[in-house]
Amino acid sequence: MRLAVMGAGIVGLTTAAGFAELGHTVDCCDIDTGKVGQLARGLVPYREPDLEALISRHAAAGHLRFSSDPERLAAEAEVIFLAVGTPAGDDGLMRLEPLWAAVDRLGEWMGGRRTIVVKSTVPVGTADRLEARLRARLPERCELFVASVPEFMREGQAVRDFFEPARVVIGSDDAETFAIVERLYGALPAPIVATDRRSAELAKLAANAHLAVKMSFANEMAALAEQTGADYPAIARILGLDPRIGSEYLGAGLGFGGSCLPKDARALVRLADEAGAPQTLVAAAIRANATLPLRMIRKLEAALSWPSRRKVALLGLAFKPGTDDMREAPSVRLAQELLRRHPGISLTAYDPAASQAMKRALPSAVRLYGSAEAALRGADAAILVTEWPEFGRIRAEEFRSWMNRPILLDGRNALDADALNGSGVVCIGVGRLPANSPDLSGAADESGRRAQNEEQGTGA
């Protein structure tokens, strides 16, 4: 079939490239002419495994084209996917202006039978409004039908999630429209769930809100484990073996970030308040998640005397490994709060996906280095923020050699704390048994003495 995708974000590009791989001819359109130019040259402006190779292959074969002009898309495509961003503020209100602008541009050129598939995450009822808006603007010769097919892709695994989805949800009240969309997705090894458009829209928000609640619960349990002398990683394994709970999203640490979970959870709370069905559990999960960087800072303060006179390294900056996305990344708030509470602190950072976007997202006082070794050199402590695999390969002797004081706060429980502690590196995890960490009093006292000497000009 001839398909079109409006929006060249990760969801839009992966959808376009995925359907090209399945044998369709796809046009991808975005109003950002700079991005379109990059894509036309085979350059993908995101770090997403396997996506660039997929796009390059099908662009070279002519199965995938990029444009900033929707005229050909609307005139030729049988099915048009809307994958336009719907950003939201802290109030949870999604900004739909980009979506309406894309719809209005399409409406100028469409004719014949057209199927519109909404991939963007939107408030409940948006597909109904969209169909009414387009039908009011289109000539009588155009038959228009709208389906809601929410996307459940994860950044860092978007290509895999396209080809191996856990489920495909098709929201449509029209049998022919459902059949068209079902044929497109029928080539994928996934159950297809047929429902109405509003249920499909709410299911997307509900899925991400549920994950946010589960992750916040895990972090609350980890805090309780620390206070009661229990070991949260052992508790997580026990919980995960229960098939009613499952092992996914039970990790404790610095909490969730990115472009989906925080936004969708807030959007659900906003929608629920307006509908008169408050989601107090989700609202509490959002508040709990916001406290986690502060909890980590308190651990640093307990482990390191005089932090305002110290050098602290941040290992990892992206909100999760496999991506360079800094949207609502815990690293940003962590850095902001450390600089606010300890104005004299020296902050260094390293991320394997380091980019100019990362540098812009961080406070200017943070120095970004090109390797973990460079960031750790002379540091009095380090906080593992993002669980990139390469951090787990740093040996204890390297931490001891590179750092002024080998104190590690493992914000993702990604390191072998027992092995590190047994090798002279202080490694403090999240929700772990106190016995797993050596006595910090000596390190803290020495840190305080050295800071005092430095202040008095006597050296260290």
C-alpha positions as CSV (number, residue, x, y, z in Angstrom):
1,M,0.0,0.0,0.0
2,R,1.0,3.7,-0.3
3,L,1.3,5.0,3.2
4,A,2.2,8.4,4.7
5,V,3.5,9.3,8.2
6,M,3.1,12.9,9.6
7,G,5.9,13.5,12.1
8,A,9.5,12.4,12.0
9,G,10.1,11.8,15.7
10,I,11.2,8.4,17.0
11,V,7.7,7.0,16.7
12,G,7.1,8.5,13.3
13,L,10.4,7.4,11.8
14,T,10.2,3.9,13.3
15,T,6.7,3.5,12.0
16,A,7.7,4.7,8.5
17,A,10.8,2.6,8.3
18,G,9.0,-0.5,9.8
19,F,6.2,-0.4,7.2
20,A,8.8,0.1,4.4
21,E,10.5,-3.1,5.7
22,L,7.1,-4.8,5.4
23,G,6.9,-4.0,1.7
24,H,4.9,-0.8,1.6
25,T,5.9,2.5,0.0
26,V,6.0,5.2,2.6
27,D,6.3,9.0,2.6
28,C,7.4,10.7,5.9
29,C,6.6,14.4,6.4
30,D,7.8,16.8,9.0
31,I,7.6,20.6,9.2
32,D,11.3,20.8,10.4
33,T,13.1,21.2,7.0
34,G,16.5,20.8,8.7
35,K,15.5,17.4,10.0
36,V,14.0,16.4,6.6
37,G,17.3,17.4,5.0
38,Q,19.3,15.3,7.4
39,L,17.0,12.3,6.8
40,A,17.3,12.7,3.1
41,R,21.1,12.3,3.5
42,G,20.6,9.2,5.6
43,L,21.3,10.8,8.9
44,V,19.0,10.1,11.8
45,P,18.9,12.9,14.5
46,Y,18.2,10.4,17.3
47,R,20.2,7.7,19.0
48,E,18.0,4.6,18.4
49,P,19.5,1.2,17.7
50,D,19.0,-0.2,14.2
51,L,16.9,2.7,13.0
52,E,19.5,4.5,10.9
53,A,20.4,1.3,9.0
54,L,16.7,0.6,8.4
55,I,16.0,4.1,7.1
56,S,19.1,4.2,4.9
57,R,18.3,0.9,3.3
58,H,14.8,1.7,2.3
59,A,15.5,5.4,1.4
60,A,18.2,4.1,-1.0
61,A,15.7,1.7,-2.5
62,G,13.1,4.4,-3.0
63,H,10.6,2.8,-0.6
64,L,10.9,5.5,2.0
65,R,10.9,9.3,1.1
66,F,11.1,12.4,3.2
67,S,9.4,15.7,2.7
68,S,8.2,18.9,4.4
69,D,5.3,19.3,2.0
70,P,2.1,17.2,2.8
71,E,0.5,17.7,-0.6
72,R,1.7,14.5,-2.2
73,L,1.1,12.6,1.0
74,A,-2.5,13.6,1.2
75,A,-3.1,13.2,-2.5
76,E,-1.6,9.7,-2.9
77,A,-1.5,7.9,0.4
78,E,-4.3,5.4,1.2
79,V,-3.5,5.4,4.9
80,I,-2.0,8.4,6.7
81,F,-0.4,8.0,10.2
82,L,-0.3,10.9,12.6
83,A,2.8,10.7,14.8
84,V,3.0,14.4,15.7
85,G,4.4,15.3,19.1
86,T,1.9,16.4,21.8
87,P,4.0,18.0,24.5
88,A,2.6,18.6,27.9
89,G,3.4,20.9,30.7
90,D,3.6,20.2,34.4
91,D,-0.1,20.8,34.6
92,G,-0.7,17.7,32.5
93,L,-2.4,19.6,29.7
94,M,-1.3,18.2,26.3
95,R,-0.7,20.8,23.6
96,L,-2.5,19.6,20.5
97,E,-1.8,22.6,18.3
98,P,0.9,20.7,16.3
99,L,-1.6,17.9,15.7
100,W,-4.4,20.3,14.6
101,A,-1.9,22.1,12.3
102,A,-0.9,18.8,10.6
103,V,-4.6,17.8,10.2
104,D,-5.5,21.2,8.7
105,R,-2.6,20.9,6.2
106,L,-3.7,17.5,5.1
107,G,-7.3,18.6,4.8
108,E,-6.4,21.0,2.0
109,W,-5.3,18.2,-0.4
110,M,-7.3,15.0,0.4
111,G,-9.8,13.3,-1.9
112,G,-11.3,9.9,-2.3
113,R,-11.3,7.4,0.6
114,R,-8.7,8.1,3.2
115,T,-7.9,6.4,6.5
116,I,-6.3,8.4,9.2
117,V,-4.5,6.5,12.0
118,V,-3.7,8.5,15.1
119,K,-0.4,7.2,16.6
120,S,0.2,10.3,18.8
121,T,-0.6,10.1,22.5
122,V,-3.7,12.2,22.9
123,P,-6.5,13.0,25.4
124,V,-9.6,10.8,25.2
125,G,-12.0,12.0,22.5
126,T,-9.3,13.5,20.3
127,A,-10.0,11.0,17.4
128,D,-13.7,11.9,17.5
129,R,-12.8,15.6,17.4
130,L,-10.3,15.1,14.6
131,E,-12.7,13.2,12.4
132,A,-15.4,15.9,12.9
133,R,-12.9,18.7,12.1
134,L,-11.7,17.1,8.9
135,R,-15.1,16.2,7.6
136,A,-16.3,19.7,8.1
137,R,-13.4,21.0,6.0
138,L,-13.3,18.3,3.2
139,P,-15.2,18.3,0.0
140,E,-18.0,15.9,-0.4
141,R,-15.9,13.7,-2.8
142,C,-13.7,12.7,0.1
143,E,-14.6,9.8,2.4
144,L,-12.7,10.0,5.7
145,F,-12.3,7.5,8.5
146,V,-10.2,7.8,11.6
147,A,-8.7,5.0,13.7
148,S,-6.8,5.2,17.0
149,V,-3.8,2.9,17.1
150,P,-1.7,4.0,20.2
151,E,2.0,3.3,20.1
152,F,3.8,1.4,22.9
153,M,7.3,1.8,21.7
154,R,10.2,2.2,24.2
155,E,13.0,4.4,23.4
156,G,16.2,2.4,22.9
157,Q,14.1,-0.5,21.7
158,A,11.7,1.2,19.2
159,V,12.6,-0.9,16.2
160,R,12.3,-4.1,18.1
161,D,9.0,-3.0,19.6
162,F,7.6,-2.2,16.1
163,F,8.4,-5.7,14.8
164,E,7.7,-7.6,18.0
165,P,4.9,-5.7,19.8
166,A,3.3,-7.1,22.9
167,R,-0.1,-6.2,21.3
168,V,-1.6,-4.0,18.6
169,V,-4.6,-2.0,19.7
170,I,-7.0,-0.8,16.9
171,G,-9.7,1.6,18.0
172,S,-12.3,2.0,15.2
173,D,-16.1,2.0,14.9
174,D,-16.0,1.3,11.1
175,A,-15.6,-2.3,10.0
176,E,-13.8,-1.5,6.7
177,T,-11.4,0.9,8.5
178,F,-10.6,-1.8,11.0
179,A,-10.0,-4.3,8.2
180,I,-7.5,-2.0,6.4
181,V,-5.5,-1.3,9.6
182,E,-5.6,-5.0,10.6
183,R,-4.1,-5.9,7.2
184,L,-1.2,-3.6,7.8
185,Y,-0.4,-4.9,11.2
186,G,-1.4,-8.5,10.5
187,A,2.2,-9.3,9.3
188,L,3.5,-8.7,12.8
189,P,3.6,-11.5,15.5
190,A,1.2,-9.9,18.0
191,P,-2.4,-10.2,19.2
192,I,-4.7,-7.6,17.7
193,V,-7.1,-6.0,20.2
194,A,-10.2,-4.5,18.6
195,T,-11.9,-1.7,20.5
196,D,-13.5,1.7,20.2
197,R,-11.4,4.9,19.7
198,R,-11.9,6.3,23.2
199,S,-10.9,3.1,24.9
200,A,-7.7,2.9,22.7
201,E,-6.8,6.4,23.7
202,L,-7.3,5.8,27.4
203,A,-5.5,2.5,27.3
204,K,-2.3,4.2,26.2
205,L,-2.4,6.7,29.1
206,A,-3.4,3.9,31.5
207,A,-0.5,1.7,30.5
208,N,2.1,4.3,31.2
209,A,0.5,5.5,34.4
210,H,0.4,2.0,35.6
211,L,4.2,1.6,35.0
212,A,4.8,4.9,36.8
213,V,2.9,3.6,39.8
214,K,4.8,0.3,39.8
215,M,8.2,2.1,39.6
216,S,7.2,4.5,42.4
217,F,6.0,1.6,44.5
218,A,9.4,-0.1,44.0
219,N,11.3,3.0,45.2
220,E,9.1,3.4,48.2
221,M,9.7,-0.2,49.2
222,A,13.5,0.3,48.7
223,A,13.4,3.3,51.1
224,L,11.5,1.1,53.6
225,A,14.0,-1.7,53.2
226,E,16.9,0.7,54.0
227,Q,15.1,1.9,57.2
228,T,14.3,-1.6,58.4
229,G,17.5,-3.5,57.5
230,A,16.0,-5.5,54.7
231,D,17.5,-6.0,51.2
232,Y,15.3,-4.6,48.4
233,P,17.0,-6.4,45.5
234,A,16.0,-9.7,47.3
235,I,12.5,-8.4,47.8
236,A,12.2,-7.4,44.1
237,R,13.2,-10.9,43.1
238,I,10.6,-12.4,45.4
239,L,7.9,-10.1,44.0
240,G,8.9,-10.7,40.4
241,L,8.5,-14.4,40.7
242,D,4.8,-13.9,41.4
243,P,3.1,-14.1,38.0
244,R,0.5,-11.6,39.1
245,I,3.2,-9.0,39.6
246,G,6.0,-9.9,37.2
247,S,9.7,-8.8,37.3
248,E,9.5,-5.8,35.0
249,Y,9.8,-2.3,36.3
250,L,10.6,-3.3,39.9
251,G,14.1,-1.8,39.9
252,A,14.7,0.9,42.5
253,G,16.8,4.0,42.0
254,L,16.5,7.5,40.7
255,G,13.0,7.0,39.2
256,F,11.5,7.4,35.8
257,G,12.0,10.1,33.2
258,G,11.8,10.5,29.4
259,S,9.1,11.7,27.1
260,C,6.3,9.3,27.9
261,L,5.9,8.1,31.5
262,P,6.0,11.5,33.2
263,K,3.9,13.2,30.5
264,D,1.3,10.5,30.2
265,A,0.9,10.1,34.0
266,R,0.3,13.8,34.4
267,A,-2.1,13.8,31.4
268,L,-4.1,11.0,33.0
269,V,-4.3,12.9,36.3
270,R,-5.4,16.1,34.5
271,L,-8.0,14.2,32.4
272,A,-9.3,12.4,35.5
273,D,-9.7,15.6,37.5
274,E,-11.7,17.2,34.6
275,A,-13.8,14.1,34.3
276,G,-14.6,14.0,38.0
277,A,-12.8,10.7,38.6
278,P,-9.5,11.7,40.4
279,Q,-6.6,9.4,40.1
280,T,-5.0,9.9,43.5
281,L,-2.8,6.9,43.2
282,V,-1.1,8.1,40.0
283,A,-0.8,11.6,41.5
284,A,1.0,10.2,44.5
285,A,3.4,8.2,42.2
286,I,4.3,11.4,40.4
287,R,5.1,13.2,43.7
288,A,7.1,10.2,45.0
289,N,9.2,10.1,41.8
290,A,10.1,13.8,42.2
291,T,11.7,13.2,45.6
292,L,14.2,10.5,44.4
293,P,17.0,12.8,43.3
294,L,16.8,14.5,46.7
295,R,17.0,11.2,48.5
296,M,20.2,10.4,46.6
297,I,21.7,13.8,47.5
298,R,21.0,13.0,51.2
299,K,23.0,9.8,50.8
300,L,25.8,11.7,49.2
301,E,25.8,14.2,52.1
302,A,25.9,11.3,54.6
303,A,28.8,9.6,52.8
304,L,30.9,12.7,52.0
305,S,31.6,15.5,54.5
306,W,31.9,19.0,53.1
307,P,30.3,18.3,49.7
308,S,30.5,22.0,48.8
309,R,34.3,21.7,48.6
310,R,34.3,18.4,46.7
311,K,34.3,17.0,43.2
312,V,31.5,14.7,42.3
313,A,31.1,12.8,39.1
314,L,27.8,11.8,37.4
315,L,28.0,8.6,35.5
316,G,25.3,8.6,32.8
317,L,23.0,11.5,31.9
318,A,20.3,10.1,29.6
319,F,17.0,9.1,31.3
320,K,17.8,5.5,30.3
321,P,20.5,3.6,28.5
322,G,20.3,3.1,24.8
323,T,19.2,6.7,24.1
324,D,20.5,10.3,24.3
325,D,17.1,11.6,25.4
326,M,17.4,14.1,28.3
327,R,13.7,14.9,28.6
328,E,12.8,14.8,32.3
329,A,16.1,12.9,33.0
330,P,16.8,12.5,36.7
331,S,20.4,13.7,36.1
332,V,19.1,17.2,35.4
333,R,17.3,17.7,38.7
334,L,20.2,15.9,40.5
335,A,22.7,18.4,39.1
336,Q,20.5,21.4,39.7
337,E,19.8,20.4,43.4
338,L,23.5,19.6,44.1
339,L,24.5,23.0,42.8
340,R,21.8,24.7,44.7
341,R,22.5,23.0,48.0
342,H,26.3,23.1,47.7
343,P,27.3,26.1,45.6
344,G,31.0,25.3,45.7
345,I,30.7,21.7,44.5
346,S,32.6,20.7,41.3
347,L,30.4,18.5,39.1
348,T,31.7,16.4,36.2
349,A,29.8,14.1,34.0
350,Y,30.1,11.5,31.3
351,D,27.5,9.7,29.1
352,P,28.3,7.3,26.3
353,A,25.6,9.0,24.2
354,A,27.0,12.5,25.0
355,S,25.6,15.2,22.6
356,Q,25.2,18.9,22.4
357,A,21.6,18.4,23.5
358,M,22.8,16.9,26.7
359,K,25.2,19.8,27.3
360,R,22.3,22.2,26.7
361,A,20.0,20.4,29.1
362,L,22.5,20.4,32.0
363,P,23.4,23.4,34.2
364,S,26.3,25.3,32.7
365,A,28.5,24.5,35.8
366,V,28.6,20.8,34.9
367,R,31.7,19.8,33.0
368,L,31.0,17.1,30.4
369,Y,33.9,14.7,29.6
370,G,34.5,12.2,26.8
371,S,35.1,9.2,29.0
372,A,34.3,7.7,32.4
373,E,38.0,7.9,33.4
374,A,38.2,11.6,32.6
375,A,35.1,12.4,34.6
376,L,36.2,10.3,37.6
377,R,39.8,11.6,37.8
378,G,40.2,13.3,41.2
379,A,36.6,12.8,42.2
380,D,35.7,12.5,45.8
381,A,32.5,10.6,45.0
382,A,30.5,9.4,42.0
383,I,26.8,8.8,41.4
384,L,25.8,6.2,38.8
385,V,22.7,7.8,37.2
386,T,22.2,5.8,34.0
387,E,22.9,2.1,33.9
388,W,25.0,1.9,30.8
389,P,26.7,-1.5,30.5
390,E,30.2,0.0,30.3
391,F,30.0,1.3,33.9
392,G,29.6,-2.2,35.1
393,R,32.9,-3.1,33.4
394,I,35.0,-0.6,35.4
395,R,37.2,-2.5,37.8
396,A,37.6,-1.7,41.5
397,E,41.3,-0.9,41.0
398,E,40.4,1.6,38.3
399,F,38.0,3.4,40.6
400,R,40.7,3.5,43.3
401,S,43.3,4.7,40.9
402,W,41.2,7.4,39.2
403,M,39.3,8.8,42.1
404,N,40.6,10.9,45.0
405,R,38.2,8.9,47.3
406,P,36.5,5.8,45.8
407,I,32.9,6.4,47.0
408,L,30.2,5.2,44.6
409,L,26.5,5.8,45.0
410,D,24.9,3.3,42.7
411,G,21.6,5.0,41.7
412,R,20.4,2.0,39.7
413,N,21.8,-1.0,41.6
414,A,23.7,-1.8,38.5
415,L,27.1,-2.5,40.0
416,D,28.4,-5.5,42.0
417,A,28.3,-3.8,45.4
418,D,29.6,-6.7,47.3
419,A,32.6,-7.2,45.1
420,L,33.5,-3.5,45.0
421,N,33.1,-3.1,48.8
422,G,35.3,-6.2,49.2
423,S,38.0,-4.5,47.1
424,G,38.2,-1.2,48.9
425,V,35.6,0.8,47.0
426,V,32.7,2.2,49.0
427,C,29.6,1.3,47.0
428,I,26.2,2.3,48.3
429,G,23.2,1.0,46.5
430,V,19.4,1.7,46.8
431,G,17.5,-0.4,49.3
432,R,20.4,-2.7,49.9
433,L,21.4,-4.3,53.3
434,P,23.6,-1.9,55.3
435,A,26.0,-4.9,55.7
436,N,26.7,-4.6,52.0
437,S,28.4,-1.2,52.5
438,P,31.5,-0.7,54.7
439,D,31.6,1.7,57.6
440,L,31.6,5.2,56.2
441,S,32.5,7.0,59.4
442,G,36.3,6.9,58.8
443,A,35.9,8.1,55.2
444,A,33.6,10.9,56.3
445,D,35.9,12.0,59.1
446,E,38.9,12.0,56.8
447,S,36.9,14.0,54.3
448,G,36.0,16.5,56.9
449,R,39.5,16.9,58.1
450,R,40.8,17.4,54.6
451,A,38.2,20.0,53.9
452,Q,39.0,21.8,57.1
453,N,42.7,21.8,56.2
454,E,42.0,23.1,52.8
455,E,39.9,25.9,54.2
456,Q,42.7,26.9,56.6
457,G,45.3,26.7,53.9
458,T,47.3,23.9,55.5
459,G,47.0,21.4,52.7
460,A,45.8,17.9,52.7
